[in-house]
Amino acid sequence: MISPAVSTPSPPPIDSIRRAPINLNHWYVVAQSSELTDQPLGVVLWHQPIVLYRDRNQVIHALEDRCPHRQVRLSHGQVQGNQLECVYHGWQFNGAGACVEVPYLSAKQKLPSCRLRTYPVKEQDGFIWLFPGDADQADTLAPMGLPEWDHINYIASYTTIDTPSHFSFLIENLMDMYHGRLHDNLQAWANPVLRDIETSPTRVDAHYDAESYYKIDKIYSVGQLFIPAMRKLRPTHLDVSYVYPHWQSVLGNDFKIYCLFCPVSETQTKAYLVHFVSLGAFHRLHKLPMGFRRFVKNSLFNAARGLLAGLVVQDVLMMEDEQRAFEAMPHRKGPEFNQTIVKVQQLIDYQAQQS
């Protein structure tokens, strides 16, 4: 059964979808944890340049990425203890955004009262999550999270998506189960048949009957990820969800996939595609020493990265074409027969009006 539309009974104008802003009052992913080392890291989330840094206690801070002195990027600087130091003149700022040191200040001069904007930020499930909207609302919402990241029974792989297109093209691509022919041997599933769609103001869930090329039930079956000849189609369920502003998918009992969004602008989207293989089918696994299980999990980390990267290259090519076509003729819209995409566009439109 198809549930009612989220906000409007018909699709919004296509040009408004392709220019829709994000709802800032959500948690977005701006980096993978390992990307932030002992040096500051500059990121951009919906036109907002932001600098991340770890203090001496490994606590992450997020500030607007500019020194108020000469407006240069603080991400060019370095971390000094608990402070972030500007590379140009050595001004230092604490995690609250206050200037706490000007090295050439005379005894009669006071520190400037300027204060940089700070952002709520969390390190969770292998990624750095940032809340770019009203900071007072940050505690009322939780990041979507990836509970499988540290779970001993899941092996993770991830790759980065960087596409010169609006985020709506990426989420529609992810929610579109009918473009598998694009991916040939990289595709994990086939023959999807829509069973039902559920919608709410915060998500769209589409449920399919499908067939999977993979079944992870024996030690050697992990080889299916690398050897196409080992694959065989089997009936399964396929569930894809737009959990605004991110995406998740479940294929049978073996795979969970997430896409964590970091929209940069109306014409640039960054995201992290994260793939988990479940070892839950190995019922005797829990009897093995935890150290050995951890060794297996860590040794196979990113084993499917090449497969994910291949999928991304093919999809980004399509999204580039879509963005180019939109810019050439922003009011032109082809017929849409995929009911899920209509629901996704309605959700984008609804959330754009909430920020």
Beta strands, then each sheet from edge to edge (+ up, - down):
strand 1: 28-32
strand 2: 41-45
strand 3: 48-54
strand 4: 60-64
strand 5: 78-80
strand 6: 83-85
strand 7: 92-93
strand 8: 99-101
strand 9: 121-124
strand 10: 127-130
strand 11: 154-163
strand 12: 189-200
strand 13: 203-212
strand 14: 234-243
strand 15: 246-251
strand 16: 255-265
strand 17: 268-278
sheet 1: 1+ 10- 9+
sheet 2: 2+ 3- 4+
sheet 3: 5+ 6- 7+ 8-
sheet 4: 11+ 17- 16+ 15- 14+ 13- 12+
end
